[in-house]
Amino acid sequence: MNMLLYLVYGGTDAYWRELKFSVLSAVSFLNQEANPDVKIVVATDQPQMVADWPVEVYPFDQSKLKDWAGSANYFHRSKNRLLAEVVDHYQLPCAFIDTDTYFVASPSLLFTRVAPGISVMHLPEGLLVEKHKPLADYAVGRELVDPNGDTYVIQPDSIMVNSGVVGIHPDDRILIDRALWLIDELYAPTQIFNVEQYAMGEVLRTCTELNMSGDIVHHYWGFSRPFFHRELVSFFDKHADLSFEEQAERSVELRAQVPRNPLPQRMRARVSRLFGSWSEVYAAAYLAVKSSEACVQEADNPNCELARIWREQALNLLKEEREKANIEFAEGRRRARQLSRLLNHMLNASVWQPVRNPDALDRYEEEERLSWDKFWAETKGLLGRLENARG
């Protein structure tokens, strides 16, 4: 027997919808197999939420969750502690699955990639020094002393591996504790949210043969997540009267996708990237704003849900672009003139008018308007400090 493990706690509806859809997608494949050798376990502080699902409940309370989070109150640490506890309890090959996932192939296939000395995670995200520089700046080359008194040095070729899936055999149980040691070594001084993910990937890739599972599980943790949340609400409203098994059959109808912009907008973004100074992130922010405008016009409502989602994505992307540029400037990888040009474009280019013009912002709900006001004030302040420093 093999085991899929999920963790969910609290009362946020979006997380419970994610969980249910992921379980439905797993069941849709397992029901097609003559003798499926996979059980589904849901670890939760709300067991009543899954009472009529074809799952086994592993209950815990808030005191256990606090204990798992440790002295630094790092809640992602809970994944490691729960995995260790459940493997100890069941003594089965276990695949921990994040809720923001769904299966595109049978869960049984995961366990063809798990054995003693062989593990599985989701997908590689790239070199730590390239994709996760703040963590790399602290960790790479640093000598760490493990609980056995041995020195461990994180190498420049270390990678970040997405932990939307973590599959491990009970024979390798000790590696979960080794990952915990690395989590605690790195999180306390850095406070970086995805240290748990990095630590698990680092331990499994260096101590086991590590397989990937992107062809089995789709993980929509990124840009598409808020759009898929909207689709999940529609899915469960539409199929509310169906049984769990019937909903599982219908789950194949729904896939995480981001709506596409019209061709002229995509071409402008592409030309600006190829021949101008726009980065991929900056171009994506532009496309998000254009999409929000189209939604406002179609719904005749500046606060319609889809327009709001697009604007939220645009704000996150603009923050990412500004932060990256500022870091590159501080490290000497971007000149003052380049940073000044970017900030001026943010503050003055007409493409940002729908999210910068005071008349436009006044149409949005207060929380969103305040978020945009804060962003533009911070951007203006950064530009002022830069120009003062240049004299």
URWO-V259551 format. One record per helix or strand of 2 or more residues. SS is the DSSP state (H for helix, E for strand). FROM is the first residue (numbers start at 1). LEN is the number of residues. If there is no record, write none. Layout:
SS/FROM/LEN + SS/FROM/LEN
This chain:
E/2/7 + H/13/18 + E/38/7 + H/47/4 + E/56/4 + H/62/8 + H/77/14 + E/93/5 + E/101/3 + H/107/7 + E/118/4 + E/124/4 + H/128/4 + H/133/7 + E/143/3 + E/151/4 + E/159/3 + E/165/4 + H/170/3 + H/174/17 + H/195/13 + E/209/3 + E/217/3 + H/225/14 + H/244/10 + H/263/13 + H/280/20 + H/305/26 + H/336/13 + H/350/7 + H/358/4 + H/366/25
